[in-house]
Amino acid sequence: MLTEALTALAAAGGTAVVQAAGTDVWGGCRQRVARLFGHGDTQQERVELELDQTAAALEAVGGEEAELTRSGQQTLWRSRFETLLLSLDGVERERAAAELQALVDERAERGGTTVSNNIYYGPAVSQIGDHNEQTNNWGSSA
């Protein structure tokens, strides 16, 4: 199980990937993410360059469908980052988390949205994007 901080980092990483897709920083972002997932294995890095599917999916839609696609892609990448972090232990997890944090920080410096310095005391929900609406209900009456 991931700590709340790593879960929030994975969510911010998913947002950073989606925000970068199709922009002038996309090439660098996709290389960094592929390197992160490839663990130094250049063959695996080539496989991970499926990141281009994310950019293509986002470019192919407009209007309300674009927001749904963005949300779906953010969820996909959050899940992939969580799975990656869960698969690592000790020093490897710390290294991967530091690389992911650097990617998120760089995206934030370029005008992206970031999630940071949050403390969760119970069920955690993270939502990032424009024009979102969310209703959360916890407990037996939900």
C-alpha positions, 0 to 999 in steps of 0.5 A: 500500500502506498503512503498518502503522499505517494498516492497524491504524487501519482495523481499529480504525475497523471495530471502532469502527463496529460497537461504536457500531451500535445504541447511544446514540452511533450517530447521531453516529458514523454522521454522522462516518463518512458525512462522512469518506467523503463528502469534503465532498460532501453528496450522497455523504454521503447515499449513505454513510449506508448505515451503517444497514444495519450497525446493522440487520444487528447488531440482526437476529441473536443468539447465535453468529450475532451474533458472526459478523455482528459479525466480518463487519461489522468486516471490511467496515468495515476494508476500506472504511476501507483502500480510502478511505485508499488512494484518498487521497494526501498531505494528504487521507490525513493528514486522513482518518487524523486524523478516523478516529483521532479517531473511534476515540479517542472510541469508546475513551473511551466504553468501546469496544475500541481497537488502538493503539501496536502494532508489527508486524515481519512478517505482521500480524493484528488481532483484536478482540472477545469470546470469540475464538479464533484460530490463526495459522500462517506459513511453508511448513508452514502 
